[in-house]
């Protein structure tokens, strides 16, 4: 009931800063478009990619857009986010992703997966793409195995594209000598950072417009404060902007002012 009153107060049809946003509504900001283009290039060149960024910088949004952009008759994306796992569990999840029945022996699952990948490429003309999210939690043995999984026909055939996604500390793991073969196999790296000020403003205003309100809802000072407090991190922008909107609604203000943002930050 309160949510409906808030929407009515600001002439909105939906909460603008919810994570429940359709793929087609994901805003194409310049920095995010560059990252998306790089991810598409990885798919076209069929390599191993690395996507790094702080929590909330848009890694999951990029993966959603990438999956949505892939032709279902040409590509098979497999998304894996259960990464605090053992090597055997890793293979079990991969088998399920490829539609295979997991077995007890890890070596058998390895062969089954490689056979399925080759069959998809050769018989079905479908290229599989493995998307590994939250990869900072992967153990070194699992990371080592990723390199082995992409070795087809004595490392002469790119049958599987892999995009490894995680927070910035993942880069430190790749500096270990034990992971040197995988690090040397990375063909493309994407680094997501906080939005610059202009893009933070555009992001907030774009989300408001998607809620069917074309009039400015946040004052310039409010936008400035949200950007400063969030560092351009979209997840933080969403949280602060939503709380500020609630504060403005409770104070019967037609716009979100800097004072409403300050109250949200100091909560």
Secondary structure, 3 states (H helix, E strand, C coil): CHHHHHHHHCCCCCCCCCCCCCHHHCCCCHHHHHHHHHHHHHHHHCCEEEEEECCCCCHHHHHHHHHHHCCCCCEEEEEECCCCCCHHHHHHHHHHHCCCCCCCCHHHHHHHHHHHHHHHHHCCCCEEEEEECCHHHCCHHHHHHHHHHCCCCCCCCCCEEEEEEECCCHHHHCCCHHHHHHHHHEEEEEEECCCCHHHHHHHHHHHHHHCCCCCCCECHHHHHHHHHHHCCCHHHHHHHHHHHHHHHHHCCCCCECHHHHHHHHCC
